Amino acid sequence: VTSGDAEPARQRLSGFREWAIPSAKVLEVGWSSAEQQGLAANVERYRNSSVMHESVPEEFRPLKLVEGRPANFPPPTRKVWPPHESFGCRARR
């Protein structure tokens, strides 16, 4: 996917506010930094993250696709700690 491919989605999603549950929140779409671009960067970002801990349900973990099919995420390179009890609390406000 190129930035040109993503631009129509960014334009369409920016400013969205028609949530199923009433909210004053407005969606803002932005580009990630260069350090977060590409498969290798995202694998390195998440492989040791608490979101990969066994206590986190599979549907909430990052998904790696190869030719459109789920593929094994590389194993962590160090101990993965469980998320803090406050994990996701900002999203529930």
PDB file of N, CA, C and O in Angstrom, chain B, residues numbered from 101:
ATOM      1  N   VAL B 101       0.848  -1.167   0.000  1.00  0.00           N
ATOM      2  CA  VAL B 101       0.000   0.000   0.000  1.00  0.00           C
ATOM      3  C   VAL B 101       0.897   1.234   0.000  1.00  0.00           C
ATOM      4  O   VAL B 101       1.835   1.339   0.790  1.00  0.00           O
ATOM      5  N   THR B 102       0.597   2.143  -0.879  1.00  0.00           N
ATOM      6  CA  THR B 102       1.364   3.382  -0.946  1.00  0.00           C
ATOM      7  C   THR B 102       0.606   4.498  -0.230  1.00  0.00           C
ATOM      8  O   THR B 102      -0.569   4.345   0.103  1.00  0.00           O
ATOM      9  N   SER B 103       1.283   5.615   0.003  1.00  0.00           N
ATOM     10  CA  SER B 103       0.593   6.754   0.611  1.00  0.00           C
ATOM     11  C   SER B 103      -0.518   7.248  -0.313  1.00  0.00           C
ATOM     12  O   SER B 103      -1.544   7.741   0.155  1.00  0.00           O
ATOM     13  N   GLY B 104      -0.313   7.115  -1.627  1.00  0.00           N
ATOM     14  CA  GLY B 104      -1.357   7.482  -2.580  1.00  0.00           C
ATOM     15  C   GLY B 104      -2.587   6.593  -2.453  1.00  0.00           C
ATOM     16  O   GLY B 104      -3.717   7.053  -2.617  1.00  0.00           O
ATOM     17  N   ASP B 105      -2.358   5.315  -2.159  1.00  0.00           N
ATOM     18  CA  ASP B 105      -3.473   4.390  -1.938  1.00  0.00           C
ATOM     19  C   ASP B 105      -4.230   4.751  -0.657  1.00  0.00           C
ATOM     20  O   ASP B 105      -5.456   4.646  -0.603  1.00  0.00           O
ATOM     21  N   ALA B 106      -3.506   5.167   0.351  1.00  0.00           N
ATOM     22  CA  ALA B 106      -4.100   5.444   1.654  1.00  0.00           C
ATOM     23  C   ALA B 106      -4.774   6.814   1.725  1.00  0.00           C
ATOM     24  O   ALA B 106      -5.656   7.025   2.558  1.00  0.00           O
ATOM     25  N   GLU B 107      -4.378   7.721   0.882  1.00  0.00           N
ATOM     26  CA  GLU B 107      -4.900   9.095   0.957  1.00  0.00           C
ATOM     27  C   GLU B 107      -6.425   9.174   0.858  1.00  0.00           C
ATOM     28  O   GLU B 107      -7.025   9.904   1.647  1.00  0.00           O
ATOM     29  N   PRO B 108      -7.091   8.462  -0.068  1.00  0.00           N
ATOM     30  CA  PRO B 108      -8.561   8.534  -0.099  1.00  0.00           C
ATOM     31  C   PRO B 108      -9.201   8.061   1.217  1.00  0.00           C
ATOM     32  O   PRO B 108     -10.201   8.628   1.656  1.00  0.00           O
ATOM     33  N   ALA B 109      -8.634   7.041   1.835  1.00  0.00           N
ATOM     34  CA  ALA B 109      -9.160   6.576   3.122  1.00  0.00           C
ATOM     35  C   ALA B 109      -8.952   7.638   4.189  1.00  0.00           C
ATOM     36  O   ALA B 109      -9.845   7.895   4.997  1.00  0.00           O
ATOM     37  N   ARG B 110      -7.778   8.254   4.194  1.00  0.00           N
ATOM     38  CA  ARG B 110      -7.501   9.313   5.176  1.00  0.00           C
ATOM     39  C   ARG B 110      -8.504  10.450   5.024  1.00  0.00           C
ATOM     40  O   ARG B 110      -9.048  10.945   6.012  1.00  0.00           O
ATOM     41  N   GLN B 111      -8.742  10.858   3.790  1.00  0.00           N
ATOM     42  CA  GLN B 111      -9.674  11.961   3.550  1.00  0.00           C
ATOM     43  C   GLN B 111     -11.097  11.600   3.970  1.00  0.00           C
ATOM     44  O   GLN B 111     -11.815  12.423   4.537  1.00  0.00           O
ATOM     45  N   ARG B 112     -11.493  10.373   3.688  1.00  0.00           N
ATOM     46  CA  ARG B 112     -12.860   9.960   4.016  1.00  0.00           C
ATOM     47  C   ARG B 112     -13.065   9.799   5.520  1.00  0.00           C
ATOM     48  O   ARG B 112     -14.127  10.135   6.045  1.00  0.00           O
ATOM     49  N   LEU B 113     -12.052   9.287   6.209  1.00  0.00           N
ATOM     50  CA  LEU B 113     -12.190   9.022   7.643  1.00  0.00           C
ATOM     51  C   LEU B 113     -11.958  10.249   8.515  1.00  0.00           C
ATOM     52  O   LEU B 113     -12.565  10.364   9.579  1.00  0.00           O
ATOM     53  N   SER B 114     -11.098  11.163   8.092  1.00  0.00           N
ATOM     54  CA  SER B 114     -10.799  12.352   8.901  1.00  0.00           C
ATOM     55  C   SER B 114     -12.077  13.132   9.181  1.00  0.00           C
ATOM     56  O   SER B 114     -12.846  13.449   8.273  1.00  0.00           O
ATOM     57  N   GLY B 115     -12.282  13.427  10.441  1.00  0.00           N
ATOM     58  CA  GLY B 115     -13.447  14.195  10.842  1.00  0.00           C
ATOM     59  C   GLY B 115     -14.687  13.369  11.123  1.00  0.00           C
ATOM     60  O   GLY B 115     -15.728  13.926  11.471  1.00  0.00           O
ATOM     61  N   PHE B 116     -14.603  12.045  10.981  1.00  0.00           N
ATOM     62  CA  PHE B 116     -15.764  11.187  11.239  1.00  0.00           C
ATOM     63  C   PHE B 116     -16.263  11.395  12.653  1.00  0.00           C
ATOM     64  O   PHE B 116     -15.476  11.461  13.597  1.00  0.00           O
ATOM     65  N   ARG B 117     -17.582  11.498  12.796  1.00  0.00           N
ATOM     66  CA  ARG B 117     -18.167  11.673  14.134  1.00  0.00           C
ATOM     67  C   ARG B 117     -19.518  10.989  14.275  1.00  0.00           C
ATOM     68  O   ARG B 117     -20.225  11.240  15.251  1.00  0.00           O
ATOM     69  N   GLU B 118     -19.893  10.146  13.345  1.00  0.00           N
ATOM     70  CA  GLU B 118     -21.201   9.482  13.367  1.00  0.00           C
ATOM     71  C   GLU B 118     -21.111   8.116  14.058  1.00  0.00           C
ATOM     72  O   GLU B 118     -21.439   7.091  13.459  1.00  0.00           O
ATOM     73  N   TRP B 119     -20.668   8.107  15.315  1.00  0.00           N
ATOM     74  CA  TRP B 119     -20.478   6.890  16.077  1.00  0.00           C
ATOM     75  C   TRP B 119     -21.819   6.243  16.405  1.00  0.00           C
ATOM     76  O   TRP B 119     -22.833   6.932  16.521  1.00  0.00           O
ATOM     77  N   ALA B 120     -21.826   4.938  16.552  1.00  0.00           N
ATOM     78  CA  ALA B 120     -23.038   4.205  16.913  1.00  0.00           C
ATOM     79  C   ALA B 120     -23.531   4.613  18.305  1.00  0.00           C
ATOM     80  O   ALA B 120     -24.734   4.623  18.568  1.00  0.00           O
ATOM     81  N   ILE B 121     -22.597   4.946  19.183  1.00  0.00           N
ATOM     82  CA  ILE B 121     -22.918   5.427  20.527  1.00  0.00           C
ATOM     83  C   ILE B 121     -22.608   6.917  20.548  1.00  0.00           C
ATOM     84  O   ILE B 121     -21.502   7.306  20.172  1.00  0.00           O
ATOM     85  N   PRO B 122     -23.542   7.768  20.972  1.00  0.00           N
ATOM     86  CA  PRO B 122     -23.295   9.212  20.958  1.00  0.00           C
ATOM     87  C   PRO B 122     -21.982   9.586  21.647  1.00  0.00           C
ATOM     88  O   PRO B 122     -21.684   9.129  22.750  1.00  0.00           O
ATOM     89  N   SER B 123     -21.219  10.418  20.971  1.00  0.00           N
ATOM     90  CA  SER B 123     -19.916  10.851  21.488  1.00  0.00           C
ATOM     91  C   SER B 123     -19.527  12.162  20.839  1.00  0.00           C
ATOM     92  O   SER B 123     -19.901  12.442  19.700  1.00  0.00           O
ATOM     93  N   ALA B 124     -18.773  12.964  21.573  1.00  0.00           N
ATOM     94  CA  ALA B 124     -18.256  14.218  21.029  1.00  0.00           C
ATOM     95  C   ALA B 124     -16.925  13.997  20.313  1.00  0.00           C
ATOM     96  O   ALA B 124     -16.358  14.933  19.750  1.00  0.00           O
ATOM     97  N   LYS B 125     -16.427  12.759  20.335  1.00  0.00           N
ATOM     98  CA  LYS B 125     -15.129  12.467  19.742  1.00  0.00           C
ATOM     99  C   LYS B 125     -15.175  12.594  18.222  1.00  0.00           C
ATOM    100  O   LYS B 125     -16.161  12.238  17.576  1.00  0.00           O
ATOM    101  N   VAL B 126     -14.074  13.114  17.671  1.00  0.00           N
ATOM    102  CA  VAL B 126     -13.930  13.273  16.226  1.00  0.00           C
ATOM    103  C   VAL B 126     -12.673  12.526  15.804  1.00  0.00           C
ATOM    104  O   VAL B 126     -11.604  12.719  16.384  1.00  0.00           O
ATOM    105  N   LEU B 127     -12.803  11.674  14.794  1.00  0.00           N
ATOM    106  CA  LEU B 127     -11.664  10.885  14.325  1.00  0.00           C
ATOM    107  C   LEU B 127     -10.650  11.776  13.625  1.00  0.00           C
ATOM    108  O   LEU B 127     -11.002  12.602  12.784  1.00  0.00           O
ATOM    109  N   GLU B 128      -9.400  11.597  13.982  1.00  0.00           N
ATOM    110  CA  GLU B 128      -8.299  12.291  13.330  1.00  0.00           C
ATOM    111  C   GLU B 128      -7.348  11.230  12.791  1.00  0.00           C
ATOM    112  O   GLU B 128      -6.917  10.345  13.530  1.00  0.00           O
ATOM    113  N   VAL B 129      -7.025  11.319  11.518  1.00  0.00           N
ATOM    114  CA  VAL B 129      -6.137  10.361  10.882  1.00  0.00           C
ATOM    115  C   VAL B 129      -4.798  11.038  10.625  1.00  0.00           C
ATOM    116  O   VAL B 129      -4.743  12.170  10.144  1.00  0.00           O
ATOM    117  N   GLY B 130      -3.726  10.337  10.948  1.00  0.00           N
ATOM    118  CA  GLY B 130      -2.394  10.890  10.711  1.00  0.00           C
ATOM    119  C   GLY B 130      -1.449   9.814  10.228  1.00  0.00           C
ATOM    120  O   GLY B 130      -1.746   8.623  10.321  1.00  0.00           O
ATOM    121  N   TRP B 131      -0.329  10.231   9.718  1.00  0.00           N
ATOM    122  CA  TRP B 131       0.693   9.301   9.243  1.00  0.00           C
ATOM    123  C   TRP B 131       1.597   8.940  10.409  1.00  0.00           C
ATOM    124  O   TRP B 131       1.891   9.778  11.262  1.00  0.00           O
ATOM    125  N   SER B 132       2.028   7.710  10.440  1.00  0.00           N
ATOM    126  CA  SER B 132       2.980   7.303  11.476  1.00  0.00           C
ATOM    127  C   SER B 132       4.371   7.773  11.089  1.00  0.00           C
ATOM    128  O   SER B 132       4.621   8.161   9.948  1.00  0.00           O
ATOM    129  N   SER B 133       5.264   7.731  12.055  1.00  0.00           N
ATOM    130  CA  SER B 133       6.636   8.150  11.799  1.00  0.00           C
ATOM    131  C   SER B 133       7.359   7.097  10.961  1.00  0.00           C
ATOM    132  O   SER B 133       6.878   5.971  10.829  1.00  0.00           O
ATOM    133  N   ALA B 134       8.477   7.446  10.412  1.00  0.00           N
ATOM    134  CA  ALA B 134       9.256   6.535   9.567  1.00  0.00           C
ATOM    135  C   ALA B 134       9.667   5.277  10.319  1.00  0.00           C
ATOM    136  O   ALA B 134       9.818   4.214   9.716  1.00  0.00           O
ATOM    137  N   GLU B 135       9.853   5.394  11.657  1.00  0.00           N
ATOM    138  CA  GLU B 135      10.255   4.237  12.451  1.00  0.00           C
ATOM    139  C   GLU B 135       9.142   3.197  12.542  1.00  0.00           C
ATOM    140  O   GLU B 135       9.404   2.050  12.905  1.00  0.00           O
ATOM    141  N   GLN B 136       7.920   3.571  12.223  1.00  0.00           N
ATOM    142  CA  GLN B 136       6.792   2.651  12.324  1.00  0.00           C
ATOM    143  C   GLN B 136       6.294   2.193  10.961  1.00  0.00           C
ATOM    144  O   GLN B 136       5.217   1.605  10.872  1.00  0.00           O
ATOM    145  N   GLN B 137       7.038   2.443   9.912  1.00  0.00           N
ATOM    146  CA  GLN B 137       6.623   2.064   8.573  1.00  0.00           C
ATOM    147  C   GLN B 137       7.189   0.708   8.196  1.00  0.00           C
ATOM    148  O   GLN B 137       8.368   0.438   8.424  1.00  0.00           O
ATOM    149  N   GLY B 138       6.363  -0.137   7.626  1.00  0.00           N
ATOM    150  CA  GLY B 138       6.828  -1.413   7.104  1.00  0.00           C
ATOM    151  C   GLY B 138       6.654  -2.572   8.063  1.00  0.00           C
ATOM    152  O   GLY B 138       6.498  -2.398   9.272  1.00  0.00           O
ATOM    153  N   LEU B 139       6.686  -3.763   7.483  1.00  0.00           N
ATOM    154  CA  LEU B 139       6.483  -4.985   8.254  1.00  0.00           C
ATOM    155  C   LEU B 139       7.542  -5.173   9.334  1.00  0.00           C
ATOM    156  O   LEU B 139       7.208  -5.432  10.490  1.00  0.00           O
ATOM    157  N   ALA B 140       8.810  -5.044   8.969  1.00  0.00           N
ATOM    158  CA  ALA B 140       9.883  -5.292   9.940  1.00  0.00           C
ATOM    159  C   ALA B 140       9.778  -4.353  11.140  1.00  0.00           C
ATOM    160  O   ALA B 140       9.966  -4.780  12.279  1.00  0.00           O
ATOM    161  N   ALA B 141       9.483  -3.086  10.893  1.00  0.00           N
ATOM    162  CA  ALA B 141       9.370  -2.119  11.985  1.00  0.00           C
ATOM    163  C   ALA B 141       8.210  -2.459  12.906  1.00  0.00           C
ATOM    164  O   ALA B 141       8.328  -2.339  14.125  1.00  0.00           O
ATOM    165  N   ASN B 142       7.091  -2.880  12.334  1.00  0.00           N
ATOM    166  CA  ASN B 142       5.928  -3.211  13.159  1.00  0.00           C
ATOM    167  C   ASN B 142       6.109  -4.524  13.903  1.00  0.00           C
ATOM    168  O   ASN B 142       5.632  -4.662  15.029  1.00  0.00           O
ATOM    169  N   VAL B 143       6.785  -5.484  13.301  1.00  0.00           N
ATOM    170  CA  VAL B 143       7.102  -6.726  14.013  1.00  0.00           C
ATOM    171  C   VAL B 143       7.969  -6.400  15.216  1.00  0.00           C
ATOM    172  O   VAL B 143       7.708  -6.888  16.316  1.00  0.00           O
ATOM    173  N   GLU B 144       8.988  -5.589  15.024  1.00  0.00           N
ATOM    174  CA  GLU B 144       9.871  -5.223  16.144  1.00  0.00           C
ATOM    175  C   GLU B 144       9.120  -4.436  17.206  1.00  0.00           C
ATOM    176  O   GLU B 144       9.400  -4.579  18.396  1.00  0.00           O
ATOM    177  N   ARG B 145       8.179  -3.613  16.792  1.00  0.00           N
ATOM    178  CA  ARG B 145       7.417  -2.813  17.746  1.00  0.00           C
ATOM    179  C   ARG B 145       6.541  -3.693  18.637  1.00  0.00           C
ATOM    180  O   ARG B 145       6.426  -3.437  19.835  1.00  0.00           O
ATOM    181  N   TYR B 146       5.928  -4.719  18.066  1.00  0.00           N
ATOM    182  CA  TYR B 146       4.938  -5.497  18.801  1.00  0.00           C
ATOM    183  C   TYR B 146       5.406  -6.835  19.349  1.00  0.00           C
ATOM    184  O   TYR B 146       4.761  -7.363  20.255  1.00  0.00           O
ATOM    185  N   ARG B 147       6.476  -7.405  18.857  1.00  0.00           N
ATOM    186  CA  ARG B 147       6.821  -8.771  19.263  1.00  0.00           C
ATOM    187  C   ARG B 147       7.125  -8.897  20.749  1.00  0.00           C
ATOM    188  O   ARG B 147       6.916  -9.967  21.320  1.00  0.00           O
ATOM    189  N   ASN B 148       7.608  -7.850  21.388  1.00  0.00           N
ATOM    190  CA  ASN B 148       7.892  -7.871  22.825  1.00  0.00           C
ATOM    191  C   ASN B 148       6.891  -7.038  23.626  1.00  0.00           C
ATOM    192  O   ASN B 148       7.103  -6.772  24.809  1.00  0.00           O
ATOM    193  N   SER B 149       5.815  -6.634  22.983  1.00  0.00           N
ATOM    194  CA  SER B 149       4.812  -5.787  23.612  1.00  0.00           C
ATOM    195  C   SER B 149       3.886  -6.604  24.505  1.00  0.00           C
ATOM    196  O   SER B 149       3.660  -7.789  24.260  1.00  0.00           O
ATOM    197  N   SER B 150       3.354  -5.960  25.544  1.00  0.00           N
ATOM    198  CA  SER B 150       2.425  -6.649  26.439  1.00  0.00           C
ATOM    199  C   SER B 150       1.152  -7.071  25.712  1.00  0.00           C
ATOM    200  O   SER B 150       0.435  -7.949  26.194  1.00  0.00           O
ATOM    201  N   VAL B 151       0.861  -6.475  24.581  1.00  0.00           N
ATOM    202  CA  VAL B 151      -0.321  -6.881  23.808  1.00  0.00           C
ATOM    203  C   VAL B 151      -0.153  -8.299  23.251  1.00  0.00           C
ATOM    204  O   VAL B 151      -1.132  -8.924  22.846  1.00  0.00           O
ATOM    205  N   MET B 152       1.080  -8.805  23.228  1.00  0.00           N
ATOM    206  CA  MET B 152       1.343 -10.164  22.761  1.00  0.00           C
ATOM    207  C   MET B 152       1.339 -11.193  23.905  1.00  0.00           C
ATOM    208  O   MET B 152       1.579 -12.379  23.677  1.00  0.00           O
ATOM    209  N   HIS B 153       1.069 -10.733  25.126  1.00  0.00           N
ATOM    210  CA  HIS B 153       1.049 -11.647  26.277  1.00  0.00           C
ATOM    211  C   HIS B 153      -0.078 -12.660  26.116  1.00  0.00           C
ATOM    212  O   HIS B 153      -1.116 -12.358  25.527  1.00  0.00           O
ATOM    213  N   GLU B 154       0.133 -13.858  26.641  1.00  0.00           N
ATOM    214  CA  GLU B 154      -0.851 -14.942  26.512  1.00  0.00           C
ATOM    215  C   GLU B 154      -2.215 -14.596  27.100  1.00  0.00           C
ATOM    216  O   GLU B 154      -3.218 -15.202  26.723  1.00  0.00           O
ATOM    217  N   SER B 155      -2.268 -13.631  28.020  1.00  0.00           N
ATOM    218  CA  SER B 155      -3.542 -13.249  28.633  1.00  0.00           C
ATOM    219  C   SER B 155      -4.392 -12.368  27.711  1.00  0.00           C
ATOM    220  O   SER B 155      -5.581 -12.175  27.968  1.00  0.00           O
ATOM    221  N   VAL B 156      -3.800 -11.841  26.656  1.00  0.00           N
ATOM    222  CA  VAL B 156      -4.528 -10.980  25.716  1.00  0.00           C
ATOM    223  C   VAL B 156      -5.187 -11.870  24.666  1.00  0.00           C
ATOM    224  O   VAL B 156      -4.498 -12.647  24.005  1.00  0.00           O
ATOM    225  N   PRO B 157      -6.502 -11.774  24.499  1.00  0.00           N
ATOM    226  CA  PRO B 157      -7.176 -12.607  23.504  1.00  0.00           C
ATOM    227  C   PRO B 157      -6.601 -12.385  22.101  1.00  0.00           C
ATOM    228  O   PRO B 157      -6.202 -11.276  21.743  1.00  0.00           O
ATOM    229  N   GLU B 158      -6.570 -13.439  21.340  1.00  0.00           N
ATOM    230  CA  GLU B 158      -5.991 -13.420  19.991  1.00  0.00           C
ATOM    231  C   GLU B 158      -6.580 -12.310  19.125  1.00  0.00           C
ATOM    232  O   GLU B 158      -5.859 -11.690  18.343  1.00  0.00           O
ATOM    233  N   GLU B 159      -7.885 -12.052  19.253  1.00  0.00           N
ATOM    234  CA  GLU B 159      -8.518 -11.041  18.390  1.00  0.00           C
ATOM    235  C   GLU B 159      -8.057  -9.622  18.678  1.00  0.00           C
ATOM    236  O   GLU B 159      -8.349  -8.716  17.897  1.00  0.00           O
ATOM    237  N   PHE B 160      -7.338  -9.403  19.790  1.00  0.00           N
ATOM    238  CA  PHE B 160      -6.821  -8.083  20.117  1.00  0.00           C
ATOM    239  C   PHE B 160      -5.335  -7.933  19.810  1.00  0.00           C
ATOM    240  O   PHE B 160      -4.767  -6.861  20.017  1.00  0.00           O
ATOM    241  N   ARG B 161      -4.714  -8.970  19.332  1.00  0.00           N
ATOM    242  CA  ARG B 161      -3.285  -8.934  19.024  1.00  0.00           C
ATOM    243  C   ARG B 161      -3.047  -8.521  17.579  1.00  0.00           C
ATOM    244  O   ARG B 161      -3.932  -8.674  16.736  1.00  0.00           O
ATOM    245  N   PRO B 162      -1.870  -8.002  17.287  1.00  0.00           N
ATOM    246  CA  PRO B 162      -1.548  -7.693  15.887  1.00  0.00           C
ATOM    247  C   PRO B 162      -1.618  -8.967  15.041  1.00  0.00           C
ATOM    248  O   PRO B 162      -1.308 -10.060  15.515  1.00  0.00           O
ATOM    249  N   LEU B 163      -2.021  -8.811  13.810  1.00  0.00           N
ATOM    250  CA  LEU B 163      -2.154  -9.941  12.904  1.00  0.00           C
ATOM    251  C   LEU B 163      -1.180  -9.772  11.749  1.00  0.00           C
ATOM    252  O   LEU B 163      -1.159  -8.735  11.086  1.00  0.00           O
ATOM    253  N   LYS B 164      -0.385 -10.789  11.517  1.00  0.00           N
ATOM    254  CA  LYS B 164       0.535 -10.795  10.383  1.00  0.00           C
ATOM    255  C   LYS B 164      -0.107 -11.617   9.267  1.00  0.00           C
ATOM    256  O   LYS B 164      -0.539 -12.748   9.488  1.00  0.00           O
ATOM    257  N   LEU B 165      -0.164 -11.044   8.082  1.00  0.00           N
ATOM    258  CA  LEU B 165      -0.725 -11.736   6.930  1.00  0.00           C
ATOM    259  C   LEU B 165       0.356 -11.989   5.895  1.00  0.00           C
ATOM    260  O   LEU B 165       1.208 -11.133   5.655  1.00  0.00           O
ATOM    261  N   VAL B 166       0.323 -13.159   5.285  1.00  0.00           N
ATOM    262  CA  VAL B 166       1.205 -13.498   4.173  1.00  0.00           C
ATOM    263  C   VAL B 166       0.291 -13.975   3.051  1.00  0.00           C
ATOM    264  O   VAL B 166      -0.423 -14.968   3.185  1.00  0.00           O
ATOM    265  N   GLU B 167       0.332 -13.248   1.952  1.00  0.00           N
ATOM    266  CA  GLU B 167      -0.543 -13.531   0.819  1.00  0.00           C
ATOM    267  C   GLU B 167      -2.004 -13.589   1.252  1.00  0.00           C
ATOM    268  O   GLU B 167      -2.773 -14.426   0.779  1.00  0.00           O
ATOM    269  N   GLY B 168      -2.373 -12.686   2.158  1.00  0.00           N
ATOM    270  CA  GLY B 168      -3.747 -12.573   2.614  1.00  0.00           C
ATOM    271  C   GLY B 168      -4.193 -13.591   3.643  1.00  0.00           C
ATOM    272  O   GLY B 168      -5.367 -13.632   4.009  1.00  0.00           O
ATOM    273  N   ARG B 169      -3.267 -14.415   4.113  1.00  0.00           N
ATOM    274  CA  ARG B 169      -3.615 -15.443   5.097  1.00  0.00           C
ATOM    275  C   ARG B 169      -2.852 -15.201   6.397  1.00  0.00           C
ATOM    276  O   ARG B 169      -1.701 -14.764   6.375  1.00  0.00           O
ATOM    277  N   PRO B 170      -3.503 -15.487   7.537  1.00  0.00           N
ATOM    278  CA  PRO B 170      -2.804 -15.322   8.815  1.00  0.00           C
ATOM    279  C   PRO B 170      -1.522 -16.157   8.862  1.00  0.00           C
ATOM    280  O   PRO B 170      -1.494 -17.310   8.430  1.00  0.00           O
ATOM    281  N   ALA B 171      -0.479 -15.552   9.390  1.00  0.00           N
ATOM    282  CA  ALA B 171       0.817 -16.228   9.525  1.00  0.00           C
ATOM    283  C   ALA B 171       1.300 -16.047  10.959  1.00  0.00           C
ATOM    284  O   ALA B 171       0.884 -15.116  11.648  1.00  0.00           O
ATOM    285  N   ASN B 172       2.164 -16.926  11.397  1.00  0.00           N
ATOM    286  CA  ASN B 172       2.706 -16.836  12.749  1.00  0.00           C
ATOM    287  C   ASN B 172       3.484 -15.545  12.933  1.00  0.00           C
ATOM    288  O   ASN B 172       4.288 -15.152  12.087  1.00  0.00           O
ATOM    289  N   PHE B 173       3.225 -14.900  14.055  1.00  0.00           N
ATOM    290  CA  PHE B 173       3.978 -13.704  14.416  1.00  0.00           C
ATOM    291  C   PHE B 173       5.301 -14.194  14.994  1.00  0.00           C
ATOM    292  O   PHE B 173       5.305 -15.152  15.768  1.00  0.00           O
ATOM    293  N   PRO B 174       6.412 -13.575  14.647  1.00  0.00           N
ATOM    294  CA  PRO B 174       7.697 -14.030  15.197  1.00  0.00           C
ATOM    295  C   PRO B 174       7.682 -14.029  16.724  1.00  0.00           C
ATOM    296  O   PRO B 174       7.045 -13.171  17.335  1.00  0.00           O
ATOM    297  N   PRO B 175       8.369 -14.970  17.336  1.00  0.00           N
ATOM    298  CA  PRO B 175       8.366 -15.050  18.806  1.00  0.00           C
ATOM    299  C   PRO B 175       9.074 -13.848  19.425  1.00  0.00           C
ATOM    300  O   PRO B 175       9.871 -13.181  18.765  1.00  0.00           O
ATOM    301  N   PRO B 176       8.778 -13.577  20.694  1.00  0.00           N
ATOM    302  CA  PRO B 176       9.447 -12.460  21.373  1.00  0.00           C
ATOM    303  C   PRO B 176      10.931 -12.754  21.560  1.00  0.00           C
ATOM    304  O   PRO B 176      11.365 -13.905  21.543  1.00  0.00           O
ATOM    305  N   THR B 177      11.685 -11.693  21.738  1.00  0.00           N
ATOM    306  CA  THR B 177      13.119 -11.830  21.978  1.00  0.00           C
ATOM    307  C   THR B 177      13.448 -11.664  23.457  1.00  0.00           C
ATOM    308  O   THR B 177      14.600 -11.815  23.864  1.00  0.00           O
ATOM    309  N   ARG B 178      12.427 -11.352  24.263  1.00  0.00           N
ATOM    310  CA  ARG B 178      12.592 -11.249  25.720  1.00  0.00           C
ATOM    311  C   ARG B 178      11.247 -11.559  26.375  1.00  0.00           C
ATOM    312  O   ARG B 178      10.249 -11.774  25.687  1.00  0.00           O
ATOM    313  N   LYS B 179      11.227 -11.581  27.702  1.00  0.00           N
ATOM    314  CA  LYS B 179       9.990 -11.883  28.436  1.00  0.00           C
ATOM    315  C   LYS B 179       8.924 -10.844  28.108  1.00  0.00           C
ATOM    316  O   LYS B 179       9.187  -9.642  28.103  1.00  0.00           O
ATOM    317  N   VAL B 180       7.715 -11.332  27.834  1.00  0.00           N
ATOM    318  CA  VAL B 180       6.581 -10.446  27.569  1.00  0.00           C
ATOM    319  C   VAL B 180       5.740 -10.373  28.836  1.00  0.00           C
ATOM    320  O   VAL B 180       5.234 -11.388  29.316  1.00  0.00           O
ATOM    321  N   TRP B 181       5.596  -9.178  29.369  1.00  0.00           N
ATOM    322  CA  TRP B 181       4.842  -8.960  30.597  1.00  0.00           C
ATOM    323  C   TRP B 181       3.372  -8.750  30.268  1.00  0.00           C
ATOM    324  O   TRP B 181       3.052  -8.254  29.188  1.00  0.00           O
ATOM    325  N   PRO B 182       2.468  -9.117  31.177  1.00  0.00           N
ATOM    326  CA  PRO B 182       1.038  -8.885  30.921  1.00  0.00           C
ATOM    327  C   PRO B 182       0.744  -7.387  30.927  1.00  0.00           C
ATOM    328  O   PRO B 182       1.492  -6.599  31.506  1.00  0.00           O
ATOM    329  N   PRO B 183      -0.347  -7.008  30.278  1.00  0.00           N
ATOM    330  CA  PRO B 183      -0.720  -5.581  30.289  1.00  0.00           C
ATOM    331  C   PRO B 183      -1.029  -5.129  31.712  1.00  0.00           C
ATOM    332  O   PRO B 183      -1.428  -5.931  32.556  1.00  0.00           O
ATOM    333  N   HIS B 184      -0.840  -3.840  31.969  1.00  0.00           N
ATOM    334  CA  HIS B 184      -1.192  -3.264  33.266  1.00  0.00           C
ATOM    335  C   HIS B 184      -2.700  -3.350  33.444  1.00  0.00           C
ATOM    336  O   HIS B 184      -3.442  -3.426  32.465  1.00  0.00           O
ATOM    337  N   GLU B 185      -3.150  -3.338  34.682  1.00  0.00           N
ATOM    338  CA  GLU B 185      -4.587  -3.389  34.947  1.00  0.00           C
ATOM    339  C   GLU B 185      -5.315  -2.225  34.308  1.00  0.00           C
ATOM    340  O   GLU B 185      -6.497  -2.336  33.983  1.00  0.00           O
ATOM    341  N   SER B 186      -4.627  -1.115  34.123  1.00  0.00           N
ATOM    342  CA  SER B 186      -5.267   0.070  33.531  1.00  0.00           C
ATOM    343  C   SER B 186      -5.243   0.009  32.006  1.00  0.00           C
ATOM    344  O   SER B 186      -5.656   0.965  31.349  1.00  0.00           O
ATOM    345  N   PHE B 187      -4.761  -1.108  31.424  1.00  0.00           N
ATOM    346  CA  PHE B 187      -4.676  -1.265  29.982  1.00  0.00           C
ATOM    347  C   PHE B 187      -6.022  -0.967  29.327  1.00  0.00           C
ATOM    348  O   PHE B 187      -7.028  -1.607  29.631  1.00  0.00           O
ATOM    349  N   GLY B 188      -6.027   0.005  28.433  1.00  0.00           N
ATOM    350  CA  GLY B 188      -7.239   0.349  27.712  1.00  0.00           C
ATOM    351  C   GLY B 188      -8.203   1.249  28.465  1.00  0.00           C
ATOM    352  O   GLY B 188      -9.294   1.528  27.969  1.00  0.00           O
ATOM    353  N   CYS B 189      -7.823   1.711  29.660  1.00  0.00           N
ATOM    354  CA  CYS B 189      -8.767   2.509  30.445  1.00  0.00           C
ATOM    355  C   CYS B 189      -9.085   3.827  29.759  1.00  0.00           C
ATOM    356  O   CYS B 189     -10.196   4.337  29.905  1.00  0.00           O
ATOM    357  N   ARG B 190      -8.148   4.391  29.019  1.00  0.00           N
ATOM    358  CA  ARG B 190      -8.429   5.648  28.321  1.00  0.00           C
ATOM    359  C   ARG B 190      -9.481   5.450  27.237  1.00  0.00           C
ATOM    360  O   ARG B 190     -10.259   6.359  26.948  1.00  0.00           O
ATOM    361  N   ALA B 191      -9.505   4.277  26.646  1.00  0.00           N
ATOM    362  CA  ALA B 191     -10.487   4.008  25.595  1.00  0.00           C
ATOM    363  C   ALA B 191     -11.893   3.857  26.163  1.00  0.00           C
ATOM    364  O   ALA B 191     -12.873   4.037  25.440  1.00  0.00           O
ATOM    365  N   ARG B 192     -12.004   3.532  27.436  1.00  0.00           N
ATOM    366  CA  ARG B 192     -13.322   3.323  28.036  1.00  0.00           C
ATOM    367  C   ARG B 192     -13.926   4.605  28.599  1.00  0.00           C
ATOM    368  O   ARG B 192     -15.061   4.585  29.075  1.00  0.00           O
ATOM    369  N   ARG B 193     -13.205   5.706  28.558  1.00  0.00           N
ATOM    370  CA  ARG B 193     -13.734   6.958  29.109  1.00  0.00           C
ATOM    371  C   ARG B 193     -14.867   7.492  28.277  1.00  0.00           C
ATOM    372  O   ARG B 193     -15.429   8.539  28.598  1.00  0.00           O
TER     373      ARG B 193
END
